[in-house]
Structures are given as structure tokens and as C-alpha cells.
């Protein structure tokens, strides 16, 4: 995963350090595709470590990083465009297997003298037929398409504006579709491969097989990167970094900060102090649950800070989401500064449960991917922050974090919890944040989650929550006109939070939840259900 400071690191060390890696690893070069993180997910699901880096990494850095293989991602650019991210020709001469996906394939083709046809847009499913040349998958295609029947069509997902029409000299076609004469190719004498479709997305049902064939049959990876290995290596790195220094952890009670706290506690023991800040924007009974778990069951030193007024006052009248996030992020740090001083601690390090999707959506730190939104614990931190960050989960996806939590022996009740945003209910109250509006939302959210648990579907849902909208609606209660709040319910299924589909509740369930909310939460007379997927929407409303 990462160096504990949050710098990109590889499985065992900081990026750029020429020391030998502990595990096989794959370099994913990010050309701006919104699917790039899914490539990383597929690789890691195979037990192989990988990192995403921009195409600006110099070839000497790549050589010293010692990848077992390289994947060139897709992207929105055209090889014929101006000022588009290019391909360092040195990558193709390292002798390391390279797999180009979509734009990555086009870069290889263009560089090697193939023909890329511009301007033909293709989006959606296509039927792939593996080449039968030289015996089909027992011949030229045996490595990348091992296990595929050349007599059977395979569904793949396409999303491109250009495509390879003629492979470069010395390359051969491995597969085609009705519209793609060269849907996959390879170099005859070098380990260079390309696919025009996207094996990393769920819409390519056998995509994981293609990725695994590249990792194990072509790159020769061993697949030994596990949650247990990550815990062992992270503990060693955190101990080396922290030395004898005091460490504080910003504990929210969610799975991310809980796992981060448990991991750092294993490394530094009683030198860790967890600080739970009651911002006034937490879920119902959150404070009580955190105190019980961390003090009674985990034995970690916990300090609880009542700071609701400190957070709510600077948010008064603020409705713009990014301003909310930045105010909350800065206030967190100020609370930590004051609390550590009051405790007489000279803590040098601050632990945060930052995850990889937080980084991807907050900052275009890896490549040309667009910034989606600022997370309070990534882009919202003040420049004069007095702490050095320890972010041991910064390169992990949510399911990987849960695996680490189970390895550490955390309570399953915490591990299985749905994601909860660092800014709390402050970004689920759309518009002005007040104590009254937070209370309405908190009680609504508790009823919603209670009904989901009672229905036995909590673990089928990636994330479920309520949103208080900045509008009021006319209603009738007891023959009396009302003009009260509207709430929206949101529930999605997802693998990693980067893409998501809305959850298809039974109508009876929605009716039951709506009735309870309107009957039990004063000030609400209308309930709606959000049926937007991500993309085009995000999971959170703000």
C-alpha cells in the first residue's frame, strides 16, 4: 500500500527508492481514464500489488521501481490530438511485459507504426471472437486469452472514439469484433500486448481472466500480496517512521479510521492517543458506540472532545459544498492542535483513515484524471498544519481495508459499517447547516438504517443514508395544512465506491420507511428516493 506518511511507496518502500521490493508489482500508467482505479482493483484482487502513476514518470524511475509488468490505461485523449499524454518509448524497451488498454493500446500501435483510425465512437457491449490463427488460443493467443474457446463469442465492453485498424509491423491480431478488426494484438518477438476493450469493468464478464492471464502467464507474478502481509509490513514502516514519538489519531468511528487506529496501535502501542471529536454532525448514538468499542473492547486510549459549537459557528450561512468541506477540515486540525496541547502531548504525527478513492476524487495527483470533489482529510487540510500525517490506508480500497480490519481482529460490527463521510452530516444537510436541521436528518437517518437492518439487507448495500433537502413542501396531517421538510433516501451497490448503482428496494419497504419517518420525525412531510447511479451522479449529494 503506502509509505505511512502517505507518499506513494510500493509494497515495501517509498516511491523512487531503489531498494528491492518485497512483492511482485505492476505499474499502472494513468492516462486519465475514469476506469484506471478499476484496473488496480482487478490486479489487487489477484493478490498482486500495483500502484498508479502518471505518464510523466521518467524511465529511470520506472526502471528503479522494478515493475514485473506495466499496464497503460485508457483515457479521453486521441493519439492525434495536441498536447496529449504520450508514451515514453523507453517503456517498450525495458523487456517488461506491457498491456495497453484502449488509449494505451492506441499509443503502442501509433508508436510502433500501426494505423489508428480517428473519430469512430463505440460505447457499450460487443461480441469478441478470439483469433484462430496458429490454432487460436492454443497458439498466438494462448497467453492473454488462455482458457477462451475460439468458437464462442465473448462479451466485452467498449468505450472509445479511436481504434486500431491495422496492427504495427511485427504484431499480430489476437481477437476481433464485428466493428473492431483489431480488438487485441501482441508483438511476435516482444512481450507487448493491447486490447481495445476494457477488461477491468464488470460489463466485460471474463475480464478478470484476461487480467489474470497477463499477471501470471505473461508477467510471472506469484500473487503473494495479502492483507496479512500488508499488516506486517505496515507495522514495521510505522514503527520506523514514528520512532519514540507520540501519535494522535482522528477517530470518527467509521471503518477507515477504526482500522487505521488499530493498525497504528499495533505498531506504537500506548504512544497512540485517539481523539474522537463530537462535531455535532455525527450519527445517532455515535459517540456512545465509539467510547464503548475503543475503551472497553480495544483498550486504546481515547479522548472525547465536545466541539459542536466550534464546528457549527463557522458553517453558519455556508451553503457551497466545497467551502463546507474546507471549513470542516480546517476546524478538525485546530481542534486537534488545542486538544493535544491540553493533554500536554507533543505529538508529532496525526493518523487519518484516508483511502485511495478519497485521493482519486480530491486531487489529480496521479495523472490527468479530473478532480471530482475535495475530501476534508485530503484537499481540505490547512497549509500550516503542525502534524506530519500517517495515512497507512491511503492506497487501499474499502474492501481491502475491511480485509485488513479482520486480520487485525476488529469487531465485525465496525468492519461491516457503511462508509460515512469525514465531514459527517454536514454535507448531507443540503444548504445551511443548523442544529435543528441536523437533528431532523439524524433521526431520519437512524430510522432508515434501522429498517434496512431489520429487513436483513444491510450487507447487500454499499452505502445507505438520508439527505435533508433545502426545500419545503405542502402536506396535510390531521386535516391540517403543513409546510415542512423534504428528505431524500439514498442507497447504492458498489465494489469500491468509484462507480455505483442505486439499490432496487421493494415498494413495500420504501412505503414502510416513509411512513415511519413522517410519523416519527417532526418537521418532515415528504420522503423521496434517489435512483441516480454513479456516474453521472456521485454517491454523496455534496
C-alpha positions as CSV (number, residue, x, y, z in Angstrom):
1,X,0.0,0.0,0.0
2,X,1.8,3.2,1.0
3,X,4.5,4.7,3.0
4,X,2.9,5.7,6.3
5,X,3.3,9.4,5.5
6,X,1.0,9.0,2.5
7,X,3.7,9.2,-0.1
8,X,3.4,6.7,-2.9
9,X,5.5,3.8,-1.8
10,X,5.2,0.4,-3.4
11,X,4.7,-2.7,-1.2
12,X,7.8,-2.1,0.9
13,X,9.2,1.4,0.5
14,X,8.8,5.0,-0.7
15,X,8.4,5.7,-4.4
16,X,11.7,6.2,-6.2
17,X,13.8,4.4,-3.5
18,X,15.8,1.8,-5.5
19,X,15.6,-0.8,-2.7
20,X,14.3,-4.2,-3.7
21,X,10.5,-4.7,-3.4
22,X,9.1,-7.4,-1.1
23,X,6.5,-8.4,-3.7
24,X,5.9,-8.6,-7.4
25,X,4.3,-5.4,-8.5
26,X,2.6,-3.9,-11.5
27,X,2.9,-0.3,-12.6
28,X,-0.4,1.2,-13.9
29,X,0.3,4.3,-16.0
30,X,-2.7,6.6,-15.7
31,X,-3.8,8.3,-19.0
32,X,-6.9,9.8,-17.4
33,X,-9.5,7.1,-17.7
34,X,-12.2,7.0,-15.0
35,X,-11.6,3.3,-15.1
36,X,-7.9,3.4,-14.1
37,X,-8.7,2.6,-10.4
38,X,-10.7,-0.4,-11.6
39,X,-7.5,-1.8,-13.3
40,X,-5.8,-1.5,-10.0
41,X,-8.7,-3.3,-8.3
42,X,-8.5,-6.2,-10.7
43,X,-4.8,-6.6,-10.2
44,X,-5.0,-6.4,-6.4
45,X,-7.9,-8.9,-6.3
46,X,-5.5,-11.3,-7.9
47,X,-3.1,-10.9,-5.0
48,X,-0.6,-8.8,-6.9
49,X,0.5,-5.4,-5.6
50,X,0.2,-2.4,-8.0
51,X,0.4,1.4,-8.0
52,X,-1.0,4.0,-10.3
53,X,1.4,6.7,-11.5
54,X,1.3,9.4,-14.2
55,X,2.9,9.1,-17.6
56,X,5.4,11.8,-16.6
57,X,7.5,9.4,-14.5
58,X,10.9,9.3,-16.1
59,X,12.1,6.0,-17.5
60,X,15.0,5.8,-14.9
61,X,12.3,6.0,-12.1
62,X,10.3,3.2,-13.8
63,X,13.5,1.1,-14.1
64,X,14.4,1.6,-10.5
65,X,10.8,0.8,-9.3
66,X,11.3,-2.6,-10.9
67,X,7.8,-3.5,-12.1
68,X,7.0,-7.1,-13.0
69,X,4.7,-5.7,-15.7
70,X,3.2,-2.4,-16.9
71,X,-0.4,-1.5,-17.8
72,X,-1.2,1.5,-19.9
73,X,-4.7,2.8,-19.0
74,X,-7.3,4.2,-21.3
75,X,-8.1,7.9,-21.4
76,X,-10.1,10.6,-23.1
77,X,-7.3,11.7,-25.5
78,X,-6.6,10.9,-29.1
79,X,-3.1,10.0,-30.3
80,X,-3.7,12.6,-33.0
81,X,-4.5,15.4,-30.5
82,X,-2.4,18.3,-29.4
83,X,-0.7,18.3,-26.0
84,X,-2.0,14.8,-25.2
85,X,-0.2,12.5,-22.8
86,X,2.3,10.4,-24.7
87,X,4.3,7.2,-24.4
88,X,7.9,7.2,-23.3
89,X,9.4,4.8,-25.9
90,X,11.7,3.5,-23.2
91,X,8.8,1.7,-21.6
92,X,8.5,-0.6,-24.5
93,X,12.2,-1.4,-24.5
94,X,12.6,-2.5,-20.8
95,X,11.8,-6.1,-21.6
96,X,9.0,-5.9,-19.1
97,X,5.6,-7.1,-20.3
98,X,3.3,-4.2,-21.3
99,X,-0.5,-4.3,-21.7
100,X,-2.2,-1.3,-23.3
101,X,-5.9,-0.8,-22.7
102,X,-7.9,1.3,-25.1
103,X,-5.9,4.5,-25.4
104,X,-2.9,2.6,-24.1
105,X,-3.3,0.1,-27.0
106,X,-3.5,3.0,-29.4
107,X,-0.3,4.6,-28.1
108,X,1.5,1.3,-28.6
109,X,0.1,1.0,-32.1
110,X,0.9,4.6,-33.1
111,X,4.4,4.4,-31.7
112,X,5.2,1.1,-33.4
113,X,3.9,2.1,-36.8
114,X,0.3,0.7,-36.8
115,X,-2.8,2.5,-38.1
116,X,-5.1,4.2,-35.6
117,X,-8.4,5.3,-37.1
118,X,-9.8,8.5,-35.5
119,X,-13.3,9.6,-34.9
120,X,-15.3,6.3,-34.8
121,X,-17.1,6.3,-31.5
122,X,-18.1,3.0,-29.9
123,X,-19.7,2.7,-26.5
124,X,-21.3,-0.4,-24.9
125,X,-21.1,-4.2,-25.3
126,X,-19.6,-6.0,-28.2
127,X,-19.0,-9.7,-29.1
128,X,-15.4,-10.7,-29.2
129,X,-14.1,-13.6,-31.2
130,X,-10.5,-14.9,-30.3
131,X,-8.4,-15.4,-33.4
132,X,-8.0,-18.9,-34.7
133,X,-4.7,-18.1,-36.4
134,X,-2.0,-20.6,-35.4
135,X,-4.6,-22.7,-33.6
136,X,-6.4,-19.9,-31.8
137,X,-5.9,-19.7,-28.0
138,X,-3.5,-22.7,-28.2
139,X,-1.3,-20.7,-30.4
140,X,-0.7,-16.9,-30.7
141,X,-3.5,-16.1,-28.2
142,X,-2.7,-18.8,-25.7
143,X,-1.2,-16.4,-23.2
144,X,-3.6,-13.5,-23.0
145,X,-6.7,-15.5,-23.9
146,X,-5.8,-18.7,-22.2
147,X,-9.0,-20.7,-21.5
148,X,-11.1,-19.0,-24.1
149,X,-12.8,-21.0,-26.8
150,X,-12.2,-19.6,-30.3
151,X,-15.5,-20.9,-31.4
152,X,-17.5,-19.0,-28.8
153,X,-18.2,-15.2,-28.7
154,X,-17.3,-13.3,-25.6
155,X,-19.0,-10.2,-24.4
156,X,-16.7,-7.2,-23.8
157,X,-17.2,-3.5,-23.1
158,X,-16.0,-0.8,-25.4
159,X,-15.7,2.9,-24.7
160,X,-13.6,4.7,-27.3
161,X,-13.5,7.3,-30.1
162,X,-10.5,5.9,-32.0
163,X,-9.4,2.4,-32.7
164,X,-6.5,0.4,-34.2
165,X,-7.4,-0.5,-37.7
166,X,-4.1,-2.2,-38.7
167,X,-1.5,-3.7,-36.2
168,X,2.1,-2.4,-36.4
169,X,4.7,-4.4,-38.3
170,X,5.8,-7.4,-36.2
171,X,2.4,-7.5,-34.4
172,X,-0.5,-10.0,-34.9
173,X,-4.2,-9.7,-34.2
174,X,-5.4,-11.8,-31.3
175,X,-9.1,-11.0,-31.4
176,X,-11.7,-9.0,-33.3
177,X,-15.3,-7.9,-33.1
178,X,-17.8,-7.0,-35.8
179,X,-16.6,-3.4,-35.7
180,X,-13.1,-3.8,-34.5
181,X,-10.8,-5.6,-36.9
182,X,-8.0,-5.4,-34.2
183,X,-9.7,-5.8,-30.8
184,X,-6.5,-7.2,-29.4
185,X,-2.9,-7.7,-30.6
186,X,0.6,-8.7,-29.5
187,X,4.1,-8.3,-30.7
188,X,5.5,-11.5,-32.1
189,X,9.0,-11.1,-30.5
190,X,8.4,-8.8,-27.5
191,X,6.0,-9.0,-24.6
192,X,3.8,-6.2,-25.8
193,X,0.0,-6.6,-25.8
194,X,-3.0,-4.4,-26.4
195,X,-6.8,-4.7,-26.0
196,X,-9.2,-2.1,-27.4
197,X,-12.0,-3.0,-25.0
198,X,-12.0,-2.7,-21.2
199,X,-11.3,-5.9,-19.3
200,X,-11.3,-4.1,-16.0
201,X,-15.1,-3.2,-16.0
202,X,-17.8,-5.5,-14.7
203,X,-19.5,-5.3,-18.2
204,X,-16.7,-7.5,-19.5
205,X,-17.7,-10.7,-17.7
206,X,-14.4,-12.5,-18.3
207,X,-12.2,-9.5,-17.9
208,X,-10.7,-10.8,-14.7
209,X,-9.5,-13.9,-16.6
210,X,-7.7,-11.7,-19.1
211,X,-6.1,-9.6,-16.4
212,X,-5.0,-12.8,-14.5
213,X,-3.5,-14.3,-17.7
214,X,-1.5,-11.1,-18.1
215,X,-0.3,-11.2,-14.5
216,X,0.5,-14.9,-14.1
217,X,1.1,-16.4,-17.6
218,X,2.8,-13.4,-19.1
219,X,4.4,-11.4,-16.2
220,X,5.0,-14.5,-14.0
221,X,3.7,-12.9,-10.8
222,X,3.3,-15.0,-7.7
223,X,0.2,-13.5,-6.2
224,X,1.5,-13.3,-2.6
225,X,0.3,-9.8,-1.7
226,X,-2.3,-10.3,1.1
227,X,-3.9,-8.4,4.0
228,X,-1.7,-10.3,6.4
229,X,1.5,-9.2,4.5
230,X,0.2,-5.7,4.4
231,X,-0.3,-5.6,8.2
232,X,3.2,-6.9,8.9
233,X,4.9,-4.6,6.5
234,X,2.9,-1.5,7.5
235,X,3.6,-2.1,11.2
236,X,7.3,-2.2,10.5
237,X,7.2,1.0,8.5
238,X,5.1,2.9,11.0
239,X,7.5,1.9,13.8
240,X,10.4,3.0,11.8
241,X,8.7,6.3,11.0
242,X,7.3,7.2,14.4
243,X,10.3,6.1,16.4
244,X,9.6,7.1,20.0
245,X,7.3,10.0,19.1
246,X,3.7,10.4,20.3
247,X,0.9,9.9,17.8
248,X,-2.7,11.1,17.7
249,X,-5.5,9.7,15.6
250,X,-8.6,11.4,14.3
251,X,-11.2,8.8,15.1
252,X,-14.6,9.1,13.5
253,X,-15.9,5.6,14.4
254,X,-16.1,4.6,10.8
255,X,-14.3,1.5,9.4
256,X,-11.5,3.6,7.8
257,X,-10.3,5.5,10.9
258,X,-11.0,2.4,13.1
259,X,-8.8,0.2,11.0
260,X,-6.1,2.9,10.8
261,X,-6.2,3.3,14.6
262,X,-5.9,-0.4,15.2
263,X,-3.0,-0.7,12.8
264,X,-1.1,2.2,14.3
265,X,-1.8,0.9,17.8
266,X,-0.3,-2.4,16.9
267,X,2.8,-0.5,15.8
268,X,3.3,2.1,18.6
269,X,1.1,0.8,21.5
270,X,0.3,3.3,24.3
271,X,2.0,6.1,22.4
272,X,-1.2,6.4,20.4
273,X,-4.0,8.6,21.6
274,X,-7.2,8.5,19.7
275,X,-9.3,11.7,19.7
276,X,-12.9,11.5,18.9
277,X,-14.3,14.9,18.1
278,X,-18.1,15.3,18.6
279,X,-18.7,17.8,15.8
280,X,-22.4,17.9,16.3
281,X,-22.7,16.3,12.9
282,X,-22.4,12.6,13.9
283,X,-25.0,9.8,13.5
284,X,-27.3,8.9,16.3
285,X,-25.5,7.4,19.3
286,X,-22.2,7.5,17.5
287,X,-20.3,8.9,20.5
288,X,-21.6,6.2,22.9
289,X,-20.7,3.4,20.4
290,X,-17.2,4.7,19.8
291,X,-16.4,5.1,23.5
292,X,-17.6,1.6,24.3
293,X,-15.7,-0.1,21.5
294,X,-12.4,1.6,21.8
295,X,-12.2,1.9,25.6
296,X,-13.8,-1.3,26.7
297,X,-13.0,-3.7,23.9
298,X,-9.8,-2.5,22.2
299,X,-8.0,-0.9,25.1
300,X,-6.9,2.1,23.1
301,X,-6.5,5.4,24.9
302,X,-9.5,7.6,23.8
303,X,-10.2,11.3,24.4
304,X,-13.6,12.6,23.5
305,X,-13.9,16.3,22.7
306,X,-17.2,18.2,22.6
307,X,-16.8,20.7,19.8
308,X,-20.2,21.0,18.1
309,X,-20.4,24.8,18.6
310,X,-16.8,25.2,17.3
311,X,-17.8,23.5,14.0
312,X,-21.3,24.9,13.6
313,X,-20.5,28.6,14.1
314,X,-18.1,28.9,11.1
315,X,-20.6,27.0,9.0
316,X,-23.4,29.4,9.7
317,X,-24.9,30.6,6.4
318,X,-22.4,28.5,4.3
319,X,-24.2,26.6,1.5
320,X,-21.4,25.9,-1.0
321,X,-20.2,22.2,-0.6
322,X,-16.5,22.8,-1.2
323,X,-16.5,25.6,1.4
324,X,-18.2,23.4,3.9
325,X,-15.6,20.6,3.4
326,X,-12.7,23.0,3.8
327,X,-14.1,24.7,6.9
328,X,-14.7,21.3,8.5
329,X,-11.2,20.0,7.5
330,X,-9.5,23.1,9.0
331,X,-11.6,23.0,12.1
332,X,-10.6,19.4,12.7
333,X,-7.0,20.3,12.7
334,X,-7.5,23.3,15.0
335,X,-9.4,21.0,17.4
336,X,-6.5,18.5,17.3
337,X,-3.9,21.3,17.9
338,X,-5.8,22.6,21.0
339,X,-6.6,19.1,22.4
340,X,-3.0,17.8,22.1
341,X,-1.8,21.0,23.9
342,X,-4.3,20.5,26.7
343,X,-3.2,16.9,27.0
344,X,0.4,18.0,27.4
345,X,1.2,15.9,24.4
346,X,4.0,16.9,21.9
347,X,2.5,14.6,19.3
348,X,4.3,14.9,16.0
349,X,2.1,12.6,13.9
350,X,-1.6,12.6,13.0
351,X,-3.2,9.4,11.9
352,X,-6.0,9.6,9.3
353,X,-8.1,6.9,7.6
354,X,-7.7,8.4,4.2
355,X,-8.5,5.8,1.4
356,X,-7.5,5.7,-2.2
357,X,-10.8,6.8,-3.6
358,X,-10.6,9.9,-1.4
359,X,-7.3,10.7,-3.1
360,X,-8.5,10.0,-6.6
361,X,-11.6,12.2,-6.2
362,X,-9.8,15.0,-4.4
363,X,-6.6,15.6,-6.2
364,X,-5.3,14.8,-9.7
365,X,-2.1,13.6,-8.0
366,X,-1.5,10.6,-10.3
367,X,-2.2,11.8,-13.8
368,X,-4.7,13.7,-16.0
369,X,-7.9,12.3,-14.2
370,X,-10.3,15.0,-13.3
371,X,-10.8,16.2,-9.7
372,X,-14.3,15.2,-8.6
373,X,-14.5,16.8,-5.1
374,X,-12.4,17.7,-2.1
375,X,-12.4,15.3,0.8
376,X,-11.9,17.1,4.1
377,X,-8.9,14.9,5.0
378,X,-7.2,15.2,1.7
379,X,-7.6,18.6,0.0
380,X,-9.2,20.4,2.9
381,X,-6.3,20.5,5.3
382,X,-4.7,23.8,6.2
383,X,-1.2,24.6,4.8
384,X,0.1,25.4,8.3
385,X,-0.9,22.1,9.8
386,X,1.5,21.3,12.7
387,X,1.4,17.5,12.2
388,X,3.0,15.1,9.9
389,X,0.4,12.7,8.5
390,X,0.4,8.9,8.9
391,X,-2.1,7.6,6.4
392,X,-1.5,3.8,6.3
393,X,-4.6,3.1,4.2
394,X,-4.1,5.8,1.6
395,X,-3.6,3.4,-1.3
396,X,-6.4,0.9,-0.3
397,X,-9.9,0.4,-1.5
398,X,-12.7,-0.1,1.0
399,X,-12.9,-3.9,0.7
400,X,-9.1,-4.1,1.2
401,X,-9.5,-2.0,4.4
402,X,-12.1,-4.4,5.7
403,X,-9.8,-7.3,5.0
404,X,-7.1,-5.6,7.0
405,X,-9.5,-4.9,9.8
406,X,-10.4,-8.6,10.0
407,X,-6.8,-9.5,10.1
408,X,-6.3,-7.1,13.0
409,X,-9.3,-8.7,14.8
410,X,-11.6,-5.7,14.8
411,X,-15.2,-6.1,15.9
412,X,-17.2,-7.2,12.8
413,X,-19.9,-4.6,13.7
414,X,-17.3,-1.9,12.9
415,X,-15.8,-3.6,9.8
416,X,-19.2,-4.1,8.1
417,X,-20.4,-0.5,8.6
418,X,-21.3,1.5,5.6
419,X,-18.9,4.4,4.6
420,X,-19.6,7.6,6.4
421,X,-18.1,10.9,5.2
422,X,-15.5,12.7,7.3
423,X,-17.5,15.9,7.3
424,X,-20.4,13.9,8.7
425,X,-24.0,15.0,8.3
426,X,-22.8,18.5,7.4
427,X,-22.7,17.5,3.8
428,X,-25.9,15.6,3.9
429,X,-27.8,18.7,5.1
430,X,-28.0,20.4,1.7
431,X,-27.8,24.2,2.2
432,X,-27.4,25.9,5.6
433,X,-26.3,23.7,8.5
434,X,-28.1,24.3,11.8
435,X,-28.6,22.2,14.9
436,X,-32.3,21.9,14.1
437,X,-31.8,20.7,10.6
438,X,-29.1,18.2,11.8
439,X,-31.4,16.8,14.4
440,X,-34.1,16.2,11.7
441,X,-31.6,14.4,9.5
442,X,-30.1,12.4,12.3
443,X,-33.4,10.9,13.4
444,X,-34.5,10.3,9.8
445,X,-31.2,8.5,9.0
446,X,-31.5,6.3,12.1
447,X,-35.0,5.1,11.1
448,X,-33.8,4.4,7.6
449,X,-30.8,2.3,8.7
450,X,-32.9,0.6,11.4
451,X,-35.4,-0.6,8.7
452,X,-32.5,-1.8,6.4
453,X,-31.0,-3.8,9.2
454,X,-34.5,-5.3,10.2
455,X,-35.0,-6.3,6.5
456,X,-31.7,-8.2,6.5
457,X,-30.3,-6.3,3.6
458,X,-27.7,-4.1,5.2
459,X,-24.8,-6.1,3.9
460,X,-26.2,-6.1,0.4
461,X,-25.9,-2.4,0.2
462,X,-22.6,-0.5,-0.2
463,X,-23.9,2.7,1.4
464,X,-27.3,4.0,2.6
465,X,-28.2,7.3,4.1
466,X,-30.7,10.2,4.2
467,X,-30.3,13.7,2.8
468,X,-32.1,16.8,4.1
469,X,-33.1,18.9,1.1
470,X,-33.1,22.7,1.1
471,X,-36.8,22.8,0.1
472,X,-40.2,22.6,1.9
473,X,-43.3,21.1,0.6
474,X,-47.0,21.4,1.2
475,X,-48.7,18.5,3.0
476,X,-51.8,17.5,5.0
477,X,-51.6,16.0,8.5
478,X,-54.8,15.5,10.5
479,X,-56.8,17.7,8.1
480,X,-54.3,20.5,8.7
481,X,-52.0,22.0,6.0
482,X,-48.3,21.6,6.7
483,X,-45.3,23.2,5.0
484,X,-42.3,21.2,6.1
485,X,-39.0,19.5,5.1
486,X,-38.4,17.0,2.3
487,X,-35.8,14.2,2.8
488,X,-34.2,12.1,0.1
489,X,-33.1,8.5,0.8
490,X,-30.1,7.1,-1.0
491,X,-28.8,3.5,-1.2
492,X,-26.3,2.1,-3.7
493,X,-24.5,-1.1,-4.6
494,X,-20.8,-0.8,-5.5
495,X,-17.5,-2.7,-5.4
496,X,-15.3,0.2,-4.4
497,X,-17.3,3.4,-4.4
498,X,-15.9,4.6,-7.7
499,X,-18.9,3.5,-9.6
500,X,-22.3,2.7,-8.1
501,X,-25.9,1.7,-9.0
502,X,-29.0,2.6,-7.0
503,X,-30.4,-0.2,-4.8
504,X,-33.8,-1.6,-6.0
505,X,-35.8,-1.7,-2.8
506,X,-39.2,-3.4,-2.8
507,X,-42.0,-0.8,-2.9
508,X,-43.4,-2.1,0.4
509,X,-40.1,-1.4,2.1
510,X,-40.0,2.2,0.8
511,X,-43.5,2.7,1.9
512,X,-42.8,1.4,5.4
513,X,-39.7,3.6,5.8
514,X,-41.6,6.7,4.5
515,X,-44.5,6.1,6.9
516,X,-42.1,5.8,9.9
517,X,-40.1,8.9,9.0
518,X,-43.2,11.1,8.5
519,X,-44.9,9.8,11.7
520,X,-41.8,9.9,13.9
521,X,-39.7,12.8,12.8
522,X,-41.4,16.1,13.4
523,X,-40.8,18.6,10.6
524,X,-40.8,16.1,7.7
525,X,-43.8,15.6,5.5
526,X,-42.3,14.2,2.3
527,X,-39.9,11.4,1.5
528,X,-38.2,10.7,-1.9
529,X,-35.8,8.0,-3.1
530,X,-32.8,8.8,-5.2
531,X,-32.5,6.5,-8.3
532,X,-29.3,8.1,-9.8
533,X,-26.2,5.9,-10.5
534,X,-22.6,7.0,-10.3
535,X,-21.7,8.3,-12.8
536,X,-23.3,10.6,-13.7
537,X,-24.1,11.4,-10.0
538,X,-21.8,10.9,-7.1
539,X,-22.8,8.8,-4.2
540,X,-23.0,11.7,-1.7
541,X,-25.1,14.7,-2.8
542,X,-22.3,17.2,-1.8
